[in-house]
């Protein structure tokens, strides 16, 4: 039996007189998800067959496939894992239009994945749902080079529990963000295509719930696609791009609000959440239609740093500055319509509390020293108005701030990019 203790008042697992005892059969739980796994594999196999019977769908392509890889051992006492196996199904849509030509004729759609994480008794299974954008480059009539970017979430069936599953330091919460990217080639014959890609998958809950080592898995992916359009309609003229945008600089201004559970990667758990307030200013350079660079100077104040400084008696002369950080960030952004996918890295110019934590609390090793120096961010943006049509582009974003790739806090922000209008409507 699997016992679960739930504190009604504090809303987190604990032991005590105010706890409610709930139990259910772990063997029934495992049998149920094995049944779900079998049904999903059957569904994915039947999906392509059923779609081959009719082309009356709003989609341009449908795909099923499999992936395999090994979760990277990036933290002490990681649970042992075997081969991570995954089945997936995707549907995508597009069309031939000046708007899509502007962005290089990408397809976009959704991908559903079911993952055996390599240790069902500890990690359980993962069910992922992501939004996908796929860019293609024509090599020949039959061969294409493709790049895919997927953003969404994953549900872990057996997350960390301090009594029932303390070894799962990878997934500290049932739901986490799921990000993946792949590159490879596909070979088309008739209305079908075979594809092979190398892919990298990452999940994290942005340090909002501990533990949060996260899943990091390089994978080999094989897929079978079915097309629902005539190929000649989508032949791209690579010598003529009347809708390409000229390079342009812009001014970036952004404010943000962050939150995390204070502590290391795996401790404490069920603790309090602390706020961060961030301000950034800098420059952007849109050097191609779907590519933009950014250079920003960013500062934030961290309430968790306030707690550390008060407890450890650090930065007593300047408590506000001691609990603040200043960093210079360089980033790249993929653009498609109203959406942007941002990856940033930089250097900490001022972060005294993190320096104290690395030198006096954590292990003072090379990896941790890099964490104290190299901040990063992964962000998904939505542009309310696109800058190719306006002098200023307002956007909102959800991001994961990190230290050398390790999640630091979840960030929500609003900003603007001020630049010259490039196209008329």
Secondary structure, 3 states (H helix, E strand, C coil): CEEEEEECCCCECCCCCCEEEEEECHHHHHHHHHHHHHHHHHHHHHHHHHHCCCCCCCCCEEEEEEEEEEECCCCCCCCCCCCEEEEEEEEEECCCCHHHHHCCCCEEEEEEEEEECCCHHHHCEEEEEEEEEEEEEECCCCEEEEEEEEEEEEEECCCCECCCECCCCCCCCCEEEEEEEEEEEEEEECCEEEEEEEEEEEEECCCCCCCCCCEEEEEEEEEEEEECCCHHHHCCCCCCCCCCCCCEEEEEEEEEEEEEECCCCCCCCCCCEEEEEEEEEEEEEEEECCEEEEEEEEEEEEHHHHHHHHHHCCCCCCHHHHCEEEEEEEEEEEEECCEEEEEEEEEEEECHHHHHHHHHHCCCCHHHHHHHHCEEEEEEEEECCCCCCCCEEEEEEEEEEEECCEEEEEEEEEEEEECCCCCCC
